[in-house]
């Protein structure tokens, strides 16, 4: 004989579990849909937050499911203990798992010491940031190759960020004691200025047994030309010293060929030929193509956010003007339509740039 009371009791015991599964699954679906819609509204933004939020919601649903399972209190306590031990084990062993990179990625986001397009140096790697994810950070190096670095590596090593507001570029060389340092300093400062650097200065780094080590430095305002400016400074130093008859040869220099005593080691220069500008932008433009695209896309996203704030303010003004029958409602509405059109154009351009970046 079928025991209806037992069946009903079993069904009632399963109701909370079913409710949690339905509500939890629905919450995850709605959250994913909302986040994807937000991502379409501002393309390429908040991918890190989306991943982190979905992981957190999934854990919350799993915990709620364990709490409402139709089991005895002892079994539920055992499941909760097992679940807690699992999380603890993941965190404890995170130094060699994906969890470690996720935790490191979260830490890097909290610190916020660099962003897309920034020059960074970590360990033996130097490049511009092209992508930041939950588990990894991608940089484009000086060979235009894309290097994927685990976030744990970045969190475990010192990161040097080249400030976008400007940095100092320097060149080091050794010259003999036969040329006075005042003359050398003047020529090196001229070279730095001709290379597009400002606030140039010269330091004497060392007094060797046979030569003096000089370092010339200058501030570079546009760090997007960092690689080209290093090359330009070296070339300008060569031109400045050679044009003024200063040999860049160590006093210990030896050559087995028989040469005249009046021979100087400076390439022949045509004095009537005007020198070309020494600032070099080519290498950075060619090497960091993806990094440039990422940085431009990030700038457009910031503009898009500013337009969203302005549009929201105009919508509030329009609503208030219509409620009070203000004659200025038409002008506000016209301005609002213009802002919306510009916003759509920016959003479309961001989507195009995202496709180019992926290609």
Order of alpha helices (4+ residues) and beta strands (2+ residues): alpha-alpha-alpha-alpha-beta-beta-beta-beta-alpha-beta-beta-alpha-beta-beta-alpha-alpha-alpha-alpha
